Amino acid sequence: MASHFMECGALDTNLTLAPGARLVITDDLLNGTVGDLAALSMAAIVGRDAMVAKAAVLPLGIAASKLGVADRARYERLFALIEETAFDSGVRESAEAMIHSRFRENQIKELAAEIGGTVGPARQRYRAFLEVVKLLAEKKISEALFLDEFLEFTRAVAGKLDFGIYALCVDRLFVSSQVPIMVKASLCKEVCKYPPLVRKELITNLLSSPKAERELVDYARQEVAKVLTHDQLTEIVLFTTLKLAWAAQRERPQKARA
């Protein structure tokens, strides 16, 4: 997993939990889903999602705090490396603070409170938006009103919540049988206007999804061909191919066991 996280960083993409699977969210790093210290270290250094990268620092700090002074030197070297090389400035600052505090419990609690204070309100907004999705599925609101709510949800959440959760929400909308195809097409058109890194993740998730309707995938291909430059389109094609390869890699061991 550490090698995979390193590959994601090199490809300028968000971390995935496993090759071809969903994107990593803060919970994966805080609840033990990703427990390997090498993977956590790589997440802190190469994570493109600032909240995810900062969350990876927390379990590393907890592990260091449980060691005696004599055994803590290797963690001090690790945090010095994170401070020097992490992509995100907030992660570098957190690593520096941990080193200076000698991994004291109060510093760890401060970082945990900072992460919780950032994610909490956005999570509440996410849950509220799920109620809007339910209203659409029950045909209690119009498609136009749903799209307005989606844009408001994006403005309120996208910059405050770790990107994996936002992407998870969009991915589910694209494959939900309860969301009309025309709404999905409108969502796709909106996503094509997003910043390059965000757009690349969401569009390639759709293009590589085995659950997405063929009509929607074809529309997405036509839409990106209209609005993206040749280089941007080439990147989308290559990254979609890579995600399909990751998915095939994940399926291979399962077929071997069968």
C-alpha positions as CSV (number, residue, x, y, z in Angstrom):
1,M,0.0,0.0,0.0
2,A,2.9,2.4,0.7
3,S,4.2,1.8,-2.8
4,H,0.7,2.4,-4.2
5,F,0.4,5.7,-2.3
6,M,3.8,6.7,-3.7
7,E,2.7,5.9,-7.2
8,C,-0.5,8.1,-6.7
9,G,1.7,11.0,-5.5
10,A,4.0,10.6,-8.6
11,L,0.9,10.6,-10.9
12,D,-0.4,13.8,-9.3
13,T,-3.6,12.0,-8.2
14,N,-5.4,11.5,-4.9
15,L,-4.7,8.4,-2.9
16,T,-6.9,5.3,-3.3
17,L,-7.4,2.7,-0.6
18,A,-6.3,-0.1,-3.0
19,P,-5.5,-0.1,-6.7
20,G,-8.6,0.9,-8.5
21,A,-10.8,1.2,-5.4
22,R,-12.4,4.3,-3.8
23,L,-10.3,7.3,-2.7
24,V,-8.9,7.4,0.9
25,I,-10.8,9.6,3.4
26,T,-9.7,10.9,6.8
27,D,-11.6,8.1,8.6
28,D,-9.5,5.4,6.9
29,L,-6.4,6.9,8.5
30,L,-8.0,7.7,11.9
31,N,-9.9,4.5,12.5
32,G,-7.2,2.0,11.6
33,T,-8.4,0.9,8.1
34,V,-4.9,2.0,7.0
35,G,-2.8,0.8,9.8
36,D,0.6,0.2,8.2
37,L,3.1,2.8,9.4
38,A,4.9,2.9,6.0
39,A,1.6,3.6,4.2
40,L,0.7,6.3,6.7
41,S,4.1,7.9,6.2
42,M,3.6,8.0,2.5
43,A,0.1,9.3,2.9
44,A,1.4,12.2,5.0
45,I,4.1,13.0,2.4
46,V,2.5,12.5,-1.0
47,G,-1.2,13.0,-0.2
48,R,-2.8,15.6,-2.5
49,D,-5.8,15.9,-0.3
50,A,-4.7,18.2,2.6
51,M,-7.1,16.8,5.1
52,V,-6.1,13.2,4.4
53,A,-2.4,14.0,4.5
54,K,-2.8,15.8,7.8
55,A,-4.9,13.0,9.2
56,A,-2.1,10.6,8.5
57,V,0.2,12.5,10.8
58,L,-2.1,11.8,13.8
59,P,-1.7,8.0,14.2
60,L,2.1,8.4,13.5
61,G,2.3,10.9,16.4
62,I,0.3,8.5,18.7
63,A,2.6,5.7,17.9
64,A,5.6,7.9,18.7
65,S,4.1,9.1,22.0
66,K,3.8,5.5,23.3
67,L,7.6,4.9,23.0
68,G,10.3,5.8,25.5
69,V,12.8,8.6,24.8
70,A,15.4,6.1,23.7
71,D,13.2,4.4,21.1
72,R,11.7,7.6,19.7
73,A,14.6,8.7,17.6
74,R,13.4,6.9,14.5
75,Y,10.1,8.7,14.7
76,E,11.9,12.0,15.1
77,R,13.8,11.2,11.9
78,L,10.5,10.3,10.1
79,F,8.8,13.5,11.2
80,A,11.8,15.5,10.1
81,L,11.5,13.9,6.7
82,I,7.8,14.7,6.6
83,E,8.5,18.3,7.6
84,E,11.1,18.6,4.7
85,T,9.3,16.8,1.9
86,A,5.5,16.7,2.4
87,F,3.5,18.2,-0.4
88,D,1.1,20.1,1.9
89,S,2.4,23.1,4.0
90,G,-0.1,22.3,6.7
91,V,1.3,18.8,7.1
92,R,4.8,20.2,7.3
93,E,3.7,22.5,10.1
94,S,2.0,19.7,12.0
95,A,5.1,17.5,11.7
96,E,7.3,20.4,13.0
97,A,4.9,21.0,15.9
98,M,5.0,17.3,16.8
99,I,8.8,17.3,16.9
100,H,9.0,20.4,19.0
101,S,6.5,19.1,21.5
102,R,8.3,15.7,21.6
103,F,5.0,14.0,20.7
104,R,3.3,15.2,23.8
105,E,-0.4,14.2,24.3
106,N,-1.6,17.8,24.3
107,Q,-0.1,18.5,20.8
108,I,-1.7,15.3,19.4
109,K,-5.1,16.4,20.9
110,E,-4.7,19.8,19.3
111,L,-4.2,18.3,15.9
112,A,-7.1,15.9,16.4
113,A,-9.3,18.9,17.4
114,E,-8.2,20.8,14.3
115,I,-9.1,18.0,12.0
116,G,-12.4,17.4,13.7
117,G,-13.3,21.1,13.6
118,T,-12.7,21.2,9.9
119,V,-14.4,18.0,8.9
120,G,-17.4,18.0,11.3
121,P,-19.5,20.9,9.8
122,A,-18.8,19.7,6.3
123,R,-19.9,16.1,7.2
124,Q,-23.2,17.6,8.5
125,R,-23.7,19.3,5.2
126,Y,-23.0,16.1,3.4
127,R,-25.6,14.3,5.4
128,A,-28.1,17.0,4.7
129,F,-27.4,16.7,0.9
130,L,-28.2,13.0,1.1
131,E,-31.7,14.0,2.2
132,V,-31.9,16.0,-1.0
133,V,-30.9,13.0,-3.0
134,K,-33.6,11.0,-1.3
135,L,-36.2,13.7,-2.2
136,L,-35.1,13.5,-5.9
137,A,-35.4,9.7,-5.8
138,E,-38.9,10.0,-4.4
139,K,-39.8,12.6,-7.0
140,K,-40.6,15.2,-4.4
141,I,-38.3,17.9,-5.9
142,S,-37.6,18.9,-9.5
143,E,-34.4,18.0,-11.3
144,A,-33.6,21.7,-11.7
145,L,-33.9,22.3,-7.9
146,F,-31.8,19.2,-7.3
147,L,-29.0,20.6,-9.5
148,D,-29.2,23.9,-7.6
149,E,-28.8,22.0,-4.3
150,F,-25.9,20.1,-5.8
151,L,-24.1,23.3,-6.7
152,E,-24.7,24.7,-3.3
153,F,-23.5,21.5,-1.7
154,T,-20.3,21.7,-3.8
155,R,-19.6,25.3,-2.8
156,A,-20.2,24.5,0.9
157,V,-18.3,21.3,1.1
158,A,-15.7,20.8,-1.7
159,G,-13.1,23.0,-0.1
160,K,-13.8,22.0,3.5
161,L,-14.2,18.2,3.4
162,D,-11.5,15.7,2.4
163,F,-12.0,15.2,-1.3
164,G,-12.5,11.4,-1.0
165,I,-15.9,11.9,0.6
166,Y,-17.0,14.4,-2.0
167,A,-15.9,12.1,-4.8
168,L,-17.7,9.2,-3.1
169,C,-20.9,11.2,-3.2
170,V,-20.5,12.2,-6.9
171,D,-19.6,8.6,-7.8
172,R,-22.7,7.3,-6.2
173,L,-24.9,9.9,-8.0
174,F,-23.4,8.8,-11.3
175,V,-24.3,5.1,-10.8
176,S,-27.5,5.4,-8.8
177,S,-30.6,3.9,-10.5
178,Q,-32.7,6.4,-8.7
179,V,-31.1,9.5,-10.4
180,P,-32.4,10.2,-13.9
181,I,-30.0,10.0,-16.7
182,M,-30.5,13.6,-17.7
183,V,-29.6,14.8,-14.2
184,K,-26.4,12.6,-14.4
185,A,-25.6,14.2,-17.7
186,S,-26.0,17.7,-16.2
187,L,-23.8,16.7,-13.3
188,C,-21.2,15.5,-15.7
189,K,-21.3,18.7,-17.7
190,E,-20.8,20.7,-14.4
191,V,-17.9,18.5,-13.3
192,C,-16.1,19.3,-16.6
193,K,-15.9,22.9,-15.4
194,Y,-14.1,21.9,-12.2
195,P,-10.3,22.5,-11.6
196,P,-8.1,20.1,-13.5
197,L,-7.1,17.7,-10.6
198,V,-10.7,17.5,-9.3
199,R,-12.1,17.1,-12.8
200,K,-9.6,14.4,-13.6
201,E,-10.5,12.3,-10.6
202,L,-14.3,12.5,-11.0
203,I,-14.4,12.1,-14.8
204,T,-12.0,9.1,-14.8
205,N,-13.9,7.5,-12.0
206,L,-17.0,7.7,-14.2
207,L,-15.3,6.5,-17.3
208,S,-13.7,3.5,-15.5
209,S,-16.8,2.6,-13.5
210,P,-18.3,-0.9,-14.3
211,K,-21.6,0.3,-12.8
212,A,-22.2,3.4,-14.9
213,E,-24.7,3.4,-17.7
214,R,-23.1,3.1,-21.1
215,E,-25.2,6.0,-22.4
216,L,-23.7,8.2,-19.6
217,V,-20.1,7.1,-20.2
218,D,-20.5,7.8,-23.9
219,Y,-21.9,11.3,-23.1
220,A,-19.0,11.9,-20.7
221,R,-16.5,11.1,-23.5
222,Q,-18.3,13.4,-25.9
223,E,-18.4,16.2,-23.3
224,V,-14.7,16.1,-22.3
225,A,-13.8,16.0,-26.0
226,K,-15.7,19.3,-26.5
227,V,-14.3,21.2,-23.6
228,L,-10.8,20.0,-22.9
229,T,-7.5,20.6,-24.7
230,H,-5.7,17.9,-26.5
231,D,-3.2,17.5,-23.6
232,Q,-6.0,17.4,-21.0
233,L,-8.0,14.9,-23.0
234,T,-4.9,12.7,-23.4
235,E,-4.4,12.8,-19.6
236,I,-8.0,11.7,-19.0
237,V,-7.6,8.8,-21.4
238,L,-4.4,7.6,-19.9
239,F,-5.6,7.9,-16.3
240,T,-8.8,6.1,-17.2
241,T,-6.8,3.3,-18.7
242,L,-4.6,3.2,-15.5
243,K,-7.7,2.9,-13.3
244,L,-9.1,0.1,-15.4
245,A,-5.7,-1.7,-15.1
246,W,-5.8,-1.2,-11.3
247,A,-9.4,-2.7,-11.2
248,A,-8.2,-5.7,-13.3
249,Q,-5.3,-6.1,-10.9
250,R,-7.6,-6.2,-7.9
251,E,-9.9,-8.7,-9.6
252,R,-7.1,-11.1,-10.6
253,P,-6.4,-12.6,-7.2
254,Q,-10.1,-13.1,-6.5
255,K,-10.5,-15.1,-9.7
256,A,-7.4,-17.1,-8.9
257,R,-8.9,-18.1,-5.5
258,A,-12.1,-19.1,-7.1
